[in-house]
Amino acid sequence: VIREGDKMAAISTTCTHLGCIVGVADTGFACPCHGSRYDQAGNVTGGPAPKALPWFELSLAPNGALEVDKSNEIKAGKWFTV
């Protein structure tokens, strides 16, 4: 989950190349396995990854907790406002 002011987004941390877990890098995300790189929005900027990191739907539970629905991919750039 990333946050910019009052906006939040859930971006997958699973590399779209072979499924390794990406980590935070200076300009976005980086895969330690085969060198794929992604910008802060999850778009591929280098390496063998075939597509961008997916974004997932965010919502608030009745108790106020933030929920990430990993079964529901949404369009990249669609932010949840808190």
Backbone as a printed PyTorch tensor [residue, N CA C, xyz], in Angstrom:
tensor([[[  0.8530,  -1.1640,   0.0000],
         [  0.0000,   0.0000,   0.0000],
         [  0.9010,   1.2290,   0.0000]],

        [[  0.6100,   2.1400,  -0.9300],
         [  1.3550,   3.3950,  -0.9850],
         [  0.3990,   4.5350,  -0.6940]],

        [[  0.9530,   5.6400,  -0.2220],
         [  0.1200,   6.7950,   0.1340],
         [  0.7460,   8.0680,  -0.3960]],

        [[ -0.1120,   8.9290,  -0.9520],
         [  0.2920,  10.2710,  -1.3820],
         [ -0.7480,  11.2260,  -0.8350]],

        [[ -0.4260,  11.8960,   0.2530],
         [ -1.3890,  12.8020,   0.8800],
         [ -2.5880,  12.0300,   1.3960]],

        [[ -3.7770,  12.3710,   0.9070],
         [ -4.9930,  11.6830,   1.3530],
         [ -5.4140,  10.5680,   0.3960]],

        [[ -4.5240,  10.2010,  -0.5320],
         [ -4.8090,   9.1330,  -1.4990],
         [ -3.9600,   7.9080,  -1.1860]],

        [[ -4.5720,   6.7260,  -1.3820],
         [ -3.8560,   5.4730,  -1.1620],
         [ -4.1000,   4.5380,  -2.3340]],

        [[ -3.1370,   3.6400,  -2.5530],
         [ -3.2770,   2.6330,  -3.6050],
         [ -2.6000,   1.3540,  -3.1390]],

        [[ -3.1140,   0.2360,  -3.6130],
         [ -2.5040,  -1.0680,  -3.3280],
         [ -1.9250,  -1.6020,  -4.6280]],

        [[ -0.6080,  -1.6990,  -4.6810],
         [  0.0930,  -2.1940,  -5.8650],
         [  0.7440,  -3.5270,  -5.4950]],

        [[  0.5900,  -4.5130,  -6.3440],
         [  1.1740,  -5.8260,  -6.1010],
         [  2.6820,  -5.7270,  -5.9430]],

        [[  3.2310,  -6.5780,  -5.0940],
         [  4.6840,  -6.6550,  -4.9400],
         [  5.2390,  -7.9090,  -5.6120]],

        [[  4.4250,  -8.5730,  -6.4290],
         [  4.8540,  -9.7810,  -7.1370],
         [  5.2930,  -9.4230,  -8.5500]],

        [[  6.5520,  -9.6470,  -8.8550],
         [  7.0960,  -9.3400, -10.1770],
         [  6.3220, -10.1030, -11.2520]],

        [[  6.0100,  -9.4240, -12.3280],
         [  5.2550, -10.0390, -13.4150],
         [  6.1190, -10.9100, -14.3270]],

        [[  7.4070, -10.9830, -14.0450],
         [  8.2940, -11.8420, -14.8410],
         [  8.1650, -13.2920, -14.3810]],

        [[  8.6260, -13.5920, -13.1640],
         [  8.5740, -14.9680, -12.6630],
         [  8.0430, -15.0680, -11.2360]],

        [[  7.4670, -13.9970, -10.7180],
         [  6.7910, -14.0700,  -9.4270],
         [  7.6210, -13.7970,  -8.1930]],

        [[  8.8220, -13.2850,  -8.3380],
         [  9.6130, -12.9120,  -7.1680],
         [  8.9770, -11.6900,  -6.5030]],

        [[  9.3320, -11.4340,  -5.2690],
         [  8.8020, -10.2790,  -4.5450],
         [  9.7120,  -9.0810,  -4.7910]],

        [[  9.1210,  -8.0000,  -5.2880],
         [  9.8940,  -6.7870,  -5.5550],
         [ 10.0720,  -5.9980,  -4.2640]],

        [[ 11.0910,  -5.1770,  -4.2400],
         [ 11.3540,  -4.3220,  -3.1040],
         [ 11.3310,  -2.8670,  -3.5210]],

        [[ 11.2970,  -1.9950,  -2.5440],
         [ 11.2990,  -0.5620,  -2.8100],
         [ 12.6880,  -0.1590,  -3.2960]],

        [[ 12.7200,   0.6610,  -4.3450],
         [ 13.9710,   1.1820,  -4.9010],
         [ 13.8880,   2.7080,  -4.9260]],

        [[ 14.9800,   3.3550,  -5.2910],
         [ 15.0310,   4.8240,  -5.3190],
         [ 13.9240,   5.4400,  -6.1620]],

        [[ 13.6060,   4.8310,  -7.2910],
         [ 12.6310,   5.4210,  -8.2070],
         [ 11.3730,   4.5810,  -8.3660]],

        [[ 11.1360,   3.6400,  -7.4520],
         [  9.9530,   2.7930,  -7.5570],
         [ 10.1810,   1.4470,  -6.9020]],

        [[ 10.1950,   0.3870,  -7.7220],
         [ 10.3470,  -0.9800,  -7.2250],
         [ 11.3680,  -1.7140,  -8.0770]],

        [[ 12.0540,  -2.6810,  -7.4620],
         [ 13.0530,  -3.4730,  -8.1850],
         [ 12.9280,  -4.9320,  -7.7780]],

        [[ 13.0840,  -5.8160,  -8.7590],
         [ 13.0550,  -7.2470,  -8.5100],
         [ 14.4830,  -7.7390,  -8.2860]],

        [[ 14.7350,  -8.3900,  -7.1510],
         [ 16.0940,  -8.8590,  -6.8710],
         [ 16.4780, -10.1100,  -7.6610]],

        [[ 15.5200, -10.7800,  -8.2620],
         [ 15.8100, -12.0570,  -8.9400],
         [ 16.4080, -11.8900, -10.3310]],

        [[ 15.7600, -11.0840, -11.1830],
         [ 16.2080, -10.9890, -12.5730],
         [ 16.3410,  -9.5540, -13.0670]],

        [[ 16.2350,  -8.5730, -12.1560],
         [ 16.5300,  -7.1940, -12.5090],
         [ 15.4020,  -6.3570, -13.0770]],

        [[ 14.1820,  -6.8440, -13.0480],
         [ 13.0770,  -5.9960, -13.5290],
         [ 12.9530,  -4.7760, -12.6300]],

        [[ 12.6070,  -3.6470, -13.2440],
         [ 12.4410,  -2.4060, -12.4860],
         [ 11.1050,  -1.7920, -12.8730]],

        [[ 10.4930,  -1.1550, -11.8920],
         [  9.1820,  -0.5290, -12.0620],
         [  9.2350,   0.8760, -11.4750]],

        [[  8.4610,   1.8020, -12.0600],
         [  8.3800,   3.1410, -11.4810],
         [  7.4230,   3.1130, -10.2840]],

        [[  7.1580,   4.2780,  -9.6940],
         [  6.3260,   4.3570,  -8.4920],
         [  4.8840,   3.9420,  -8.7360]],

        [[  4.4400,   3.9490,  -9.9800],
         [  3.0800,   3.5250, -10.3130],
         [  3.0300,   2.0550, -10.7330]],

        [[  4.1850,   1.3770, -10.7260],
         [  4.2310,  -0.0340, -11.0850],
         [  4.4610,  -0.3090, -12.5570]],

        [[  4.7200,   0.7220, -13.3530],
         [  4.9930,   0.5350, -14.7810],
         [  6.4130,   0.0210, -14.9820]],

        [[  6.5960,  -0.8860, -15.9230],
         [  7.9180,  -1.4620, -16.2070],
         [  8.8300,  -0.3810, -16.7770]],

        [[ 10.0230,  -0.2690, -16.1820],
         [ 11.0210,   0.6670, -16.6990],
         [ 12.2960,  -0.0460, -17.1470]],

        [[ 12.3910,  -1.3510, -16.8820],
         [ 13.5600,  -2.0930, -17.3080],
         [ 13.4640,  -3.5570, -16.9220]],

        [[ 14.2940,  -4.3620, -17.5800],
         [ 14.3490,  -5.7810, -17.2610],
         [ 13.3610,  -6.6220, -18.0480]],

        [[ 13.2530,  -7.9010, -17.6750],
         [ 12.4420,  -8.8340, -18.4560],
         [ 10.9410,  -8.8410, -18.1400]],

        [[ 10.4760,  -8.0650, -17.1750],
         [  9.0480,  -8.0940, -16.8190],
         [  8.1880,  -7.7600, -18.0310]],

        [[  7.1560,  -8.5760, -18.3230],
         [  6.3360,  -8.3630, -19.5080],
         [  5.2220,  -7.3270, -19.3410]],

        [[  4.8830,  -6.9960, -18.0880],
         [  3.7950,  -6.0300, -17.8780],
         [  3.9330,  -5.3760, -16.5180]],

        [[  3.1720,  -4.3250, -16.3160],
         [  3.1980,  -3.5460, -15.0800],
         [  2.6800,  -4.3490, -13.8910]],

        [[  3.0020,  -3.8830, -12.6990],
         [  2.4680,  -4.4760, -11.4800],
         [  0.9780,  -4.1330, -11.3850]],

        [[  0.1290,  -5.0980, -11.0600],
         [ -1.2980,  -4.8020, -10.9600],
         [ -1.6390,  -3.9870,  -9.7190]],

        [[ -2.7010,  -3.2050,  -9.8490],
         [ -3.2700,  -2.4530,  -8.7320],
         [ -4.4830,  -3.2150,  -8.2370]],

        [[ -4.7310,  -3.1740,  -6.9150],
         [ -5.8600,  -3.8700,  -6.3190],
         [ -6.8110,  -2.8810,  -5.6470]],

        [[ -8.0740,  -3.2920,  -5.5620],
         [ -9.0990,  -2.4390,  -4.9590],
         [ -8.8780,  -2.3000,  -3.4530]],

        [[ -9.0360,  -1.0760,  -2.9600],
         [ -8.9740,  -0.7720,  -1.5310],
         [-10.3500,  -0.3390,  -1.0580]],

        [[-10.6630,  -0.6560,   0.1890],
         [-11.9200,  -0.1980,   0.8000],
         [-11.7270,  -0.1580,   2.3060]],

        [[-12.7050,   0.4380,   2.9840],
         [-12.6890,   0.4630,   4.4410],
         [-13.7030,  -0.5470,   4.9600]],

        [[-13.2720,  -1.3600,   5.9150],
         [-14.1660,  -2.3070,   6.5730],
         [-15.0590,  -1.5310,   7.5510]],

        [[-16.1580,  -2.1310,   7.9890],
         [-17.0330,  -1.4630,   8.9570],
         [-16.3110,  -0.9980,  10.2270]],

        [[-15.2430,  -1.7010,  10.6030],
         [-14.4980,  -1.2980,  11.8040],
         [-13.4450,  -0.2300,  11.5140]],

        [[-13.3630,   0.2350,  10.2610],
         [-12.4240,   1.2910,   9.8810],
         [-11.0850,   0.7940,   9.3720]],

        [[-10.8690,  -0.5100,   9.3690],
         [ -9.6080,  -1.0660,   8.8650],
         [ -9.5720,  -1.0000,   7.3420]],

        [[ -8.4010,  -0.7950,   6.8100],
         [ -8.1970,  -0.7620,   5.3680],
         [ -8.1510,  -2.1970,   4.8470]],

        [[ -8.9080,  -2.4810,   3.7800],
         [ -8.9270,  -3.8150,   3.1940],
         [ -8.4100,  -3.7590,   1.7660]],

        [[ -7.5630,  -4.7170,   1.4160],
         [ -7.0510,  -4.8680,   0.0600],
         [ -7.7070,  -6.1110,  -0.5290]],

        [[ -8.4020,  -5.9450,  -1.6550],
         [ -9.0500,  -7.0720,  -2.3250],
         [ -8.1640,  -7.5270,  -3.4760]],

        [[ -7.3060,  -8.5220,  -3.2090],
         [ -6.3630,  -8.9980,  -4.2310],
         [ -7.0490,  -9.8050,  -5.3210]],

        [[ -8.3270, -10.0880,  -5.1670],
         [ -9.0590, -10.7960,  -6.2230],
         [ -9.6680,  -9.8170,  -7.2250]],

        [[ -9.5360,  -8.5100,  -6.9600],
         [-10.1440,  -7.5010,  -7.8220],
         [ -9.0960,  -6.4990,  -8.2930]],

        [[ -8.5020,  -6.7680,  -9.4750],
         [ -7.5590,  -5.8100, -10.0550],
         [ -8.3330,  -4.6110, -10.5860]],

        [[ -7.7580,  -3.4290, -10.3910],
         [ -8.3730,  -2.1960, -10.8790],
         [ -7.4200,  -1.5010, -11.8380]],

        [[ -7.9220,  -0.5060, -12.5150],
         [ -7.1050,   0.2610, -13.4560],
         [ -6.0150,   1.0090, -12.6860]],

        [[ -4.7930,   0.9190, -13.1850],
         [ -3.6820,   1.6500, -12.5760],
         [ -4.0030,   3.1350, -12.5560]],

        [[ -3.6980,   3.7660, -11.4590],
         [ -3.9660,   5.1920, -11.3150],
         [ -5.2730,   5.5110, -10.6060]],

        [[ -6.0580,   4.4770, -10.2850],
         [ -7.3170,   4.6780,  -9.5640],
         [ -7.0270,   4.6400,  -8.0660]],

        [[ -7.0080,   5.8090,  -7.4600],
         [ -6.6440,   5.9510,  -6.0510],
         [ -7.8800,   5.8580,  -5.1530]],

        [[ -7.6440,   5.4340,  -3.9100],
         [ -8.6560,   5.4110,  -2.8650],
         [ -8.3960,   6.6290,  -1.9950]],

        [[ -9.4040,   7.4580,  -1.7720],
         [ -9.2420,   8.6590,  -0.9670],
         [ -9.7000,   8.4000,   0.4570]],

        [[ -8.8530,   8.7570,   1.4130],
         [ -9.1900,   8.5650,   2.8260],
         [ -9.6380,   9.8610,   3.4590]]])
